[in-house]
Amino acid sequence: MAIKINTPITTDEGFVVDNAYGYLNIYILAPNSNWVNLNYYKSEEDFIAGKSPLNVSAIPSQVQTELTSSEFWGTALATVITEKCIIAIEAITGSGTVEIIKS
């Protein structure tokens, strides 16, 4: 899944990016062993073009999802994982600043 951050973020190099695109690399081994690596890009087009991700240490680059058994075996696993990532990012960027890209 992918997300869009609807607030300016500043890269480690000092550049400000509006509406960054986040790509989630989900790793699921078992209910108690799962995490997401997050990469951020200036845009979805930059991601598709294979450009390098942004260096942004101010927001999470990895989220431990700590899934319950019902979440792990449920029918909305990808959405649950993405929402956990959104919670981690919004703890820094503010409520309502991240959305799931549905395309």
C-alpha positions in Angstrom: 0.0 0.0 0.0 0.9 3.6 -0.3 0.2 6.7 1.7 0.2 10.5 1.1 1.5 12.9 3.8 -0.6 16.1 3.5 1.7 18.4 5.4 5.1 19.7 4.6 8.0 17.5 5.7 11.6 18.6 5.8 14.3 16.3 4.6 17.6 15.7 6.5 19.2 18.0 3.9 16.8 20.8 4.7 14.5 20.6 1.7 10.8 21.0 2.3 8.5 18.5 0.5 4.7 19.1 0.3 2.5 16.0 0.0 5.2 13.3 0.2 4.4 9.8 -1.1 5.1 7.0 1.3 5.6 3.4 0.2 5.2 0.6 2.7 7.3 -2.6 2.5 5.4 -5.0 4.7 7.1 -8.0 6.4 4.9 -10.5 8.0 6.4 -13.6 9.5 3.8 -14.5 12.3 1.4 -12.6 14.5 4.2 -11.6 16.8 6.9 -11.0 14.2 6.0 -8.3 11.7 7.0 -4.8 10.8 6.9 -2.2 8.0 9.8 -0.4 6.4 8.7 3.0 5.1 10.3 4.9 2.2 9.3 8.5 1.4 9.4 10.1 -2.0 8.7 13.6 -3.4 5.9 12.1 -5.4 4.4 8.9 -6.7 6.0 9.6 -10.0 9.4 9.7 -8.4 8.7 6.3 -6.8 7.5 4.8 -10.2 10.6 6.3 -11.9 12.8 4.4 -9.4 14.3 7.6 -7.9 16.0 7.4 -4.5 13.8 7.8 -1.4 14.1 11.0 0.6 16.2 11.1 3.7 13.7 12.0 6.4 14.7 10.9 9.9 12.0 13.1 11.6 9.3 10.5 10.8 9.3 6.7 11.2 11.2 4.7 8.7 10.2 1.4 10.4 7.0 0.6 12.4 6.6 -2.6 14.5 3.0 -3.4 13.8 2.4 -5.7 16.8 -0.6 -7.4 15.3 -3.1 -9.4 17.3 -4.1 -12.8 16.2 -7.4 -11.6 15.0 -5.8 -8.8 13.0 -3.2 -11.2 11.5 -5.9 -13.7 10.4 -8.5 -11.1 9.6 -9.7 -10.0 6.2 -8.3 -6.4 6.3 -4.7 -7.1 7.1 -3.2 -4.6 4.7 -5.5 -1.9 5.9 -4.8 -2.6 9.5 -1.1 -2.5 9.0 -1.3 0.7 7.0 -3.4 2.4 9.7 -0.8 1.4 12.3 1.8 3.2 10.2 -0.4 6.2 9.8 -0.8 6.4 13.6 3.0 6.3 14.1 3.5 9.1 11.5 0.6 11.3 12.7 2.1 11.1 16.2 4.7 13.4 14.7 3.0 15.2 11.8 -0.4 15.7 13.5 -3.9 14.2 13.3 -5.4 13.9 9.9 -2.2 14.6 7.9 -1.8 11.1 6.4 -4.2 9.2 4.1 -4.2 5.9 2.3 -3.8 6.2 -1.5 -6.6 4.2 -3.1 -5.7 3.7 -6.8 
